[in-house]
């Protein structure tokens, strides 16, 4: 599908929300949704230390995924998220600006 108008802005806002809610985040993981060629689902966050990763509870992830759904559901596939052929994407937030890995 490629980059669409508004995808980069949605991703930037998404990363801002994740950083605000999870200050120790270094990366977020996503999978494509079951919509036609658009939409992602937040599936995980990686924190600075392994111990912190254990402390980020599933309910917190579910709440964050629900809060960010209006943004993630509107981002097109094969564009700014850089997902692999299986629909998985990992977005690094360690640098403070967000980089796609």
N, C-alpha and C positions, 0 to 999 in steps of 0.2 A: 504494500500500500504506500509506503514512503512517508516522509514528513508532511504533515497537514498543517494548515493554518490553525494556530492556537495550541498545538501540541507542546511546543517548547514552553509557552507560558503556563500551561497546566502542570507540566513537569516541575518547573521552577517553584510554583506555589505548593505543589505536593512535597517537595524537598524541604521547603520552609516550614511547613506544618510538622513534618516528621522530626526535624531538628528541634523545633520548639517543644514538642511532646516528649522526645527522647534525646536529651542533651548529649548522652554518651554514645550515640549511634555512629558507626563507621560505614555501614552499608545497609541497604534495604533490598530485599528480593521480591520479585513479582513473577506472576504467571499470566499468560493471556487468558482472558475470560472466554465464555462460551458464546459471546456475541460475534457477529460476522465482521471480522477483520478490524475490530476496534475493541478497546477495553483491556484493562489489566486488573489483577487482584493482588494486593499486598499479602505476601506469604511469610515474611520474616524480617527481622531486624538483627543486625550484628552489632554488638557493643564492644567497647574498648578492651575489656578483659573477659576471659572465659567465665569467671565467677559471675559477672554481671549478666551474661547471657542466660544463665540459669535463673536469675532473678526477674527477668522480663517475662511476666506470666502470660499465658494464652489469652486471658480475658483482656489484658492490656493491648495485645496485638489485635484481637477482634474489634475492640473499640476504635483503635487507630485505623484499621482497615475500613470500618464503617464510616468513620469521619472523612476519610480521604476518597471514598468510593465515587462521589460526584466528579472528582478530578481523574482518578484512574480509569473510570469507565468510559471516559471521553477521548483517551489517548489512542491514536491509531497504531496498528501493528506495523512492523518493519520500518520504524522511524526512529524517534528520539530515544526510545527505551533500549534499543540495541539487543533485543532478545535473540536467543539462539534458535535453531531450527525446531526445537521442542517447545518453544514458547516461554522459556525461562529468561529472566533478566536480573542482573545484579547491578545496582547503582551505588557507586562509592560516594559517601558523604564525608570522608575523613579529611579532605582538604578544606572543607568549609564552603566550597563552591559547587560541589557535585560533579563527579566525573563518571563516565560510563565504562564499566569493565566487563 
